[in-house]
């Protein structure tokens, strides 16, 4: 009996579970939930009197798949909580699930719709946390929004809407902004030509492979439509004097979207320096890292996802 109890306890220790799961929105097609992970007991939750921010994470999957409690990403959540950072992982609607209408203007409009509803769901989660987060150890006014692939696009787009006080961001309280953004293989979508920020964006950390064939590292333009990743965004941030860090992975593709654990030291440095201390510690460099694993899915192009 004692051996069985010890086995169960060891299994529970290996499975990293949230402190709570909460519904934050009802949609026509589904209900949306978020998981809250609290800092590990005994971890350091502040530095020099400054509280560490909550990391709100948006999973990737091309707006067709993915889940908030993926086992691979839970390893990263645990590492962050071991470092004293609360973590929130959220659902959002998958606006391209089942898409099969080709790659012309219909695809462009479908991508726009998928991004828009994902941002709407992120804002709903943000509003829920602003109202209820304190009850569960989350200070929504001190929150870094982070995402992988489609989630990174959502995070960058949400910050763009807030900084421009767009109609989509009308539900967000005046004066609110995220404490920072961390985007793993993300891009920004603009329908008004090259992107511009009416108000300065929050500190932003960008990771991207230079040979990404799923989310563009450079820019795609069609008339006034702009869809661009790290390269054009970093150039704009530099020109405008924004607080950012950009790390380019030479010759790498979309595998950078899943490198959260691999890049943990860069993430912690950014949050401790650019976010918590509000220091404008600008980094923009290219890395050649042969130790990054390359799964088969990272070799795909975007068309293969939706065919």
Long-range contacts (C-beta under 8 A, 24 or more apart in sequence): 16-74, 16-75, 16-77, 16-78, 18-69, 18-89, 19-136, 19-137, 20-136, 22-128, 22-132, 22-136, 24-90, 24-124, 24-125, 24-128, 24-129, 25-121, 25-124, 25-125, 25-128, 27-93, 27-121, 29-93, 30-91, 30-93, 32-90, 32-91, 32-92, 32-93, 32-121, 32-124, 32-125, 33-68, 33-90, 33-91, 34-68, 34-88, 34-89, 34-90, 34-91, 34-125, 34-128, 34-129, 35-68, 35-69, 35-88, 35-89, 35-90, 36-86, 36-87, 36-88, 36-136, 36-137, 36-138, 37-77, 37-78, 37-80, 37-81, 37-86, 37-87, 37-88, 37-89, 38-81, 38-86, 38-136, 38-137, 39-81, 39-84, 39-85, 39-86, 39-137, 40-78, 40-81, 40-82, 40-84, 43-81, 43-82, 43-83, 43-84, 44-83, 44-84, 45-84, 45-85, 46-84, 47-272, 47-276, 50-276, 50-277, 51-139, 51-142, 52-83, 52-84, 52-85, 52-86, 52-271, 52-276, 53-85, 53-139, 53-142, 53-143, 53-144, 53-179, 53-180, 53-271, 53-275, 53-276, 54-85, 54-86, 54-87, 54-88, 54-133, 54-138, 54-139, 54-140, 54-142, 54-143, 54-144, 55-80, 55-85, 55-86, 55-87, 55-88, 55-143, 55-144, 55-146, 55-182, 55-271, 56-87, 56-88, 56-89, 56-90, 56-125, 56-126, 56-129, 56-143, 56-144, 56-145, 56-146, 56-178, 57-87, 57-88, 57-89, 57-90, 57-146, 57-147, 57-148, 57-151, 58-90, 58-92, 58-118, 58-122, 58-145, 58-146, 58-147, 58-148, 58-150, 58-151, 58-152, 58-154, 58-155, 59-89, 59-147, 59-148, 59-150, 59-151, 60-147, 60-148, 60-149, 60-150, 60-151, 60-152, 60-184, 60-185, 60-257, 60-258, 61-94, 61-149, 61-150, 62-96, 62-149, 62-150, 62-214, 62-302, 62-305, 62-306, 63-94, 63-95, 63-96, 63-97, 63-111, 63-114, 63-115, 63-118, 63-150, 64-94, 64-96, 64-97, 64-98, 64-99, 64-305, 64-306, 65-94, 65-97, 66-94, 66-150, 66-151, 72-258, 73-148, 73-260, 75-261, 76-260, 76-261, 76-264, 79-261, 79-264, 80-264, 83-268, 85-271, 86-137, 86-138, 88-125, 88-129, 88-138, 88-143, 90-121, 90-122, 90-125, 91-121, 92-117, 92-118, 92-121, 92-122, 92-154, 93-117, 93-118, 93-121, 96-306, 99-306, 100-306, 100-307, 103-303, 103-306, 107-306, 108-222, 108-225, 111-189, 111-227, 112-189, 112-191, 114-150, 115-153, 115-154, 115-157, 115-189, 116-168, 118-150, 118-153, 118-154, 118-157, 119-154, 119-157, 119-158, 119-161, 119-168, 120-168, 122-154, 122-155, 122-158, 123-158, 123-168, 123-169, 123-171, 123-172, 126-172, 127-171, 127-172, 130-173, 130-176, 141-176, 141-179, 142-179, 143-178, 143-179, 144-178, 144-179, 144-180, 144-181, 144-182, 144-271, 144-275, 145-178, 145-180, 145-181, 145-182, 146-181, 146-182, 146-183, 146-184, 147-182, 147-183, 147-184, 147-186, 148-184, 148-185, 148-257, 148-258, 148-260, 149-184, 149-185, 149-186, 149-214, 149-215, 149-254, 149-257, 151-186, 152-183, 152-184, 152-185, 152-186, 152-187, 152-215, 152-257, 153-183, 153-186, 153-187, 153-188, 153-189, 153-215, 155-181, 155-182, 155-183, 155-186, 156-181, 156-183, 156-186, 156-187, 156-188, 156-204, 156-233, 157-188, 157-189, 159-201, 159-202, 159-204, 160-188, 160-190, 160-195, 160-197, 160-201, 163-197, 163-198, 163-199, 163-200, 163-201, 163-202, 164-196, 164-197, 164-198, 164-199, 165-198, 165-199, 177-202, 178-202, 179-203, 179-275, 180-204, 180-205, 180-270, 180-271, 180-274, 180-275, 181-205, 182-207, 182-267, 182-270, 182-271, 183-207, 184-256, 184-257, 184-258, 184-259, 184-260, 184-263, 185-209, 185-212, 185-214, 185-215, 185-229, 185-254, 185-256, 185-257, 186-215, 186-229, 187-215, 187-216, 187-227, 187-228, 187-229, 187-233, 188-226, 188-227, 188-228, 188-229, 188-233, 189-226, 189-227, 190-225, 190-226, 190-227, 191-224, 191-225, 191-226, 192-224, 193-224, 193-226, 194-226, 194-232, 194-236, 195-226, 195-228, 195-232, 195-233, 195-236, 197-240, 197-242, 200-240, 200-242, 200-243, 201-237, 201-242, 202-243, 203-243, 203-244, 203-270, 203-274, 203-275, 203-278, 204-233, 204-237, 204-242, 204-243, 204-244, 204-245, 205-244, 205-245, 205-246, 205-247, 205-266, 205-267, 205-270, 205-274, 206-230, 206-233, 206-234, 206-244, 206-245, 206-246, 206-247, 207-247, 207-249, 207-256, 207-259, 207-263, 207-266, 208-246, 208-247, 208-248, 208-249, 208-256, 209-248, 209-249, 209-251, 209-252, 209-253, 209-254, 209-255, 209-256, 210-248, 210-249, 210-250, 210-251, 210-252, 210-286, 211-251, 211-252, 211-253, 212-252, 212-253, 212-254, 212-256, 213-253, 213-254, 213-299, 213-300, 213-301, 213-302, 214-253, 214-254, 214-257, 214-298, 214-300, 214-301, 214-302, 214-305, 215-254, 215-257, 215-302, 217-248, 234-284, 238-282, 238-284, 243-274, 243-278, 243-280, 243-282, 244-282, 244-284, 245-270, 245-274, 245-281, 245-282, 245-283, 245-284, 246-283, 246-284, 246-285, 247-283, 247-285, 247-287, 248-284, 248-285, 248-286, 248-287, 249-286, 249-287, 249-288, 249-289, 249-292, 250-286, 250-287, 250-288, 251-288, 252-289, 252-292, 252-294, 253-294, 253-298, 253-299, 254-297, 254-298, 254-300, 255-292, 255-293, 255-294, 255-295, 255-298, 256-292, 257-298, 258-295, 258-298, 259-292, 262-291, 262-292
